[in-house]
Amino acid sequence: MNLNLTRPICFFDLETTGINVAKDRIVEISVLKVLPNGKEEKHTWLVNPTIPIPPETTAVHGIKDEDVADKPTFKELANEIHNLIKDSDLAGFNSNRFDIPLLAEEMLRAEVDFDMKNRNAIDVQTIFHKMEQRTLSAAYKFYCDQTLEDAHSAEADTIATYEVLKSQLDRYEDLENNMKSLAEFSARKKFADFAGFIAFNKDGEEVFSFGKHKGKKVEDVLENEPGYFGWIQNADFPLYTKKVLTAIKLRKLNTKF
């Protein structure tokens, strides 16, 4: 089944130095852009992460320090990648919990203003787990009846994810071929930031989801304990979380005038 698109969608996958969204870096990114007319564009970049790639991570994706030593840094690629994806919804496998948050961190480090406002984020893994509870390789075998060669290479995983989503739409009649609907179905608990430190309560208000202020409205905490904002800004939180917190603070200040 072909995707019912009203705007482009970019399937993407990252290979990284590790799984810490705030600290780790991209070493490979592959993007498959699908246009509403069905045209497809593939782009893959090896990236110099500017930090060492741990041996245990190389054992997963096979990319060594020497493989990326002469490759461009993400900062050098950021504008090119952003221009490719900025008009598109995003989709991936575990992308809502890892790939999109880490991509956002890299973009913000490169001083590119990245956000997901007015865009859908479709996590094929979440759809798969809600339906079948398996891995990407198993999903590819289950839905497409093919063996995933070169698993953990960004390009192979990206293409497989695209093929799995199309097959999911073929298999499940109650899955609507609409990107907004798929984004809502593949969403987990809704958070204001990617990393899950700021959530929404039942009234749609931002609340902290961790620490001593868990469950409290962000606006109230910032007003009653101004130093908490500074603590988060200076601590080891993701850049996107800090960006969201700053926006909430500015919004609150603007409503006073």
C-alpha positions, 0 to 999 in steps of 0.5 A: 500500500502506498502512503497517503501523503499531503506533504513529504515524509522523511524516514530516517535512521541514525548510527551513533556513538552511544545511546545518551541523547544529551552526550552522544553524537551521530556517526551516520545518518540516512534519510529516505524522503517520500514525496506525495507524488510517490517520488523517493530520494535517498541520502546517506552521510557518514559523520565525524562525531568529533568524539571517540566511537566506543569499541562496544558501539562499533561492534553494533554498527561496524563504524570505526573512528578511522572510517569517519576521521575525514568525514564532515562534522554534523555542524558542517552538514546540519543546514543541508540535512535541515533543508532536506527534512524541514518541510516533512513529517518524520518517521523511523524505528524507535525514532520518537524515543531516540532518533528524533531527540538525538537529531534535535540535540545535534541540530541545536548544537549546530545552531539550527533551530529545530522543532517538531511543531506542526509536524507529525512523528511516526514511530514504526516501532511503536506501531509494531510493538502495539501490534506484534511486539518484535524487533526491526529484523523480525518486523521486516521478516514478519511483514515483508517476508524478507531477511534484513541484510546489513542490519544496523547500517543506517541505510538498510534500516531506513529502507526496511522501516519504510517497507514495514510501514507500507506493509503494516498499512496493508495488513491492518485495516484499522490503521488509517493511511494518514500521517496525523493518524499514524503519528497519534497511534505511534505516540506514547505519553505526550511530552513537551520535550523529546526526552520526557522531562516535561509532560502534559497533564490532563488539562494540556498544561506542562508539568515536570515528570521527574524529581521533587517537582514531579507532577507540578505545573512548570509555570508554578515551579518557575514562579515559586522557585526561580532558581530551578530554571537556572539549575536545569539550564546549567545541569546535564539536561538535553538542549531541547529540554532547555529550549522548551523550558525557556519558551515556557518561561518567556510565555509566562513573562509575556502574559504578565505584560 
